[in-house]
Amino acid sequence: MTKIDRHFIRVEGRLVHYRRAGRGPVLVALHQSPRDSSDVLPVVHAMAPYATVIAPDNPGFGLSDPLPDGPASIDRFAHALAALLRALGVEKAAFYGFHTGACIANRFAALFPDLVTGLVVDGFLLMEDAETDELLAHYLPPFHPQWDGGHLAWAWHRIRDQGIFFPWYRREPSARLNRPRPDLARTHEQIMEFMRAGDHYRAGYGAALSYRPAGDMASLSVPALLFIAQDDPLVRYLSKLPALPQGVTAGTAPDRAAAYGVITDFLCRHLPDIAAPPPPAFAERGVTEGLAWRAGGQGDPVLRLHDLGGAAALLPPPGPGSWLAPDLPGMGDSDRVADPGDIGAVADAVAGLLSTRGWTGRVEGWGYGGHVARALAKRHPGLITGLTLHPGLTASPPDLRPSEGGGYLLAAWQQARDAHLFALGDGLLPDPARLQAEAWCWLKAAPILERAWRAMAMAG
């Protein structure tokens, strides 16, 4: 199986998260909106045997900070990509982009042809002015958290209808896509990414919808494949391509599964002859063996472990001293690298992170994190110099696993609210943006909540 590492870097003051796999020459893979770099994992897996694949979260999506306030233009995204590649030390690369990522890659190749050895534009829009104006007017309504969670009911139908109609807001026979019922798991994944992007989703989408790619396509000076699969709702634009220069061709495939063979073949023939430099070290954020972590401060070290359904980002502000705060397995941005129902196994996974980082010190834990802290001190006493434990969740969490109709989203919102209204503390609600982050974390933890809660109860 392809080993995919996850990294962070600061570029022009913004935090950028990216996935990296393989070795050798560089291929940059760019995702669609409102997804993150996990959306291009099929390309990452297909190309990792031949290249170092770097797949960033586009600005404002996934774990990457948004661009500063300004116009939603594709040029800003292309220049942000150029700044990222400079920071990573990448001199030349091949590029793959899907939908919004295709717009960014196409514009990047037009602006920085000397950096591009090959280009695949997978899915594009070639619209008349009236169609562009209509989409910009209706496709991107604001998405702000509401106190009652009603925005999540809207998000459910917004994302689900995108797989039924194009455009999603035109719910009529002429806009109906020839597709089966939307897959629940995929709908849930997209809603999670939509929730995390928040209103910033409009910048990425808006840049793509505003972009007029025909002129750049007609003047490309790099080898390029302008591609749309037959099962892509954008396939009608394939016939609207302008006259293309030498070395630039149009392509298609019967469906998405067949598309990757065509795309991989083209990219393998147009990789650069320069190997990728190693990833720069970064001390603030990272993912080690599937455990996401944050770190900061100076002085005496403290390990901070969050409660069930939480994440390091939701902990109270740290006190003085240096600190390290991982997202526990299956929660926050961490993979399920250990069974959350086995607190000893979770403690061992955390100990592995500590050993990798050469860390020893005091541990501060909340609720479930406190149980992990005790197990860590018992199983790995050489790493721990003291414990500080805080109370946490006091009632069994509900079943928040995805279900048709989207009601589980509102249940997660209520869980986030009730944790403030009826738990220890002042009983006051934080602002809706904070509740949105907490509801997202409850939804991420949904598959492991029951087992982890039972483990807490057994631990006493």
Steps between C-alpha positions, in 0.01 A plus 500: 500500500621850418641679804356851511652752738331820613691823556452865586690812401452875536494691172471879506356472852236240408496143627495249212431128541608255231525128437815349355572153363750323276846610394680651203365780278214717622134479404269757660138383535226756569150420625150629430285719728387462775718192551856471630806315370350163594281547191797433270621189681425277196754705301743497793483119519524459123803730459697434821697212337631749242520838673498698821136606514431819694130565562429821693172604654402804295483828697191505721436125472600204715769610745639787290434859604295711259651777291483849648182691424484603138341410168418137425732475200678197361819707467521531880478120536763448228740746665440335839595166341817654358591629847444153648725334245774757566472427872526127430802549272323354195657629176296308242196276514222336304151610604162332534184686598137397540221757456608796719846344511491479119432873479793574730733265311399641160556859611827407674631350175409819315671723758803281581569278197868462589400309813267257318609188312152357443141586585173310537189717526229260619157663472455860389236763429472683168191709562325784325465824693136435591580159651791641697287783635224257602737268685672785681160633603359170636773238553674653800260611775663597831559217745503624859434291813164576660411461867231241424719294264261564210794563269582128526160397364565734208852358455366144486274576205751736337769231486265210425321687221836570336506130414146512359481830308741727318500769603386386844250782550306431179283217626315426176497221237732684260772518767464141624819293473488142376639357823387261774397615846791687664720278714453577870868461593614731221231756585616496861865549400410801288286653775785462747732687263232760429457557876873540550537747211204704621429819310853489355364242254371791293852627424617176338175435318466866402850508354424191289163629380643842410796358308488503120748227403462503118767762438754321720417166337550643151844637590644225720870445436535179703389143419142474621201268505163676526282221630140435609362153569164411348338461844611848608211754496741741328547272198290728280780756506740260327348594164553872566878495515679766293757413236788351693874554449745225417559267792160567654231237445146430611413170665222300660418158643172312553497559876707609798649153553636492146613862521790429731669273246496775235614763748780288648634412155523866404658613825763226497615625161535860617667489839800729562854366524563663839441303819296652781686658791422364848205660681599794721480441876212673680462520878147640552286226345550154366367149449719218633396144417143616458483712819444870433658735754553863590789644699623832633634696794831484684605362835383199699321254268133407538313237299133601458239229431143594406168340594288259296359665188749784520828605343816681599375819334200511738697482826519803732796731430827349626680634803869590516754252373538299184208279404411217266135414425411206276156419363427158648442206261182529292439858618584843364746467211652169614450165334369205700852372563392319819168364620338784703322229699838381631638782713829317546546479123422870468758576769755291310430695180552828685821360652623426149449865408683612814792269433526619141517860619730426794240635745473448877302710748171559678162392358174693522186309404127572470244218539595228252841666464544465876447123474760490223735706718471253788562205268798683350653556843447134593623347174777750416614648833831619358318754282277654768602725790153585635125504433235771510148368437181692422137379486348449159193358329241386753230340282514237229515670156228422244544297183628759251580267211377618156137424414279587205313824547790672676341499847828386653646843417248673724562239771870587492416869523282434806773288655743791462248743653404273789863440592502871596147539630492197732862410572734640763571866442310826471221356279554764233509428127800602293449669165361289211839477329642323805193272514560418133854385578376293794218342298754412229715322759201307636417387147859397434499290817158347433626151396701456822283670763324192636815291540698786652219585745479138615877496547472807723224340705704182548807699599298669775 
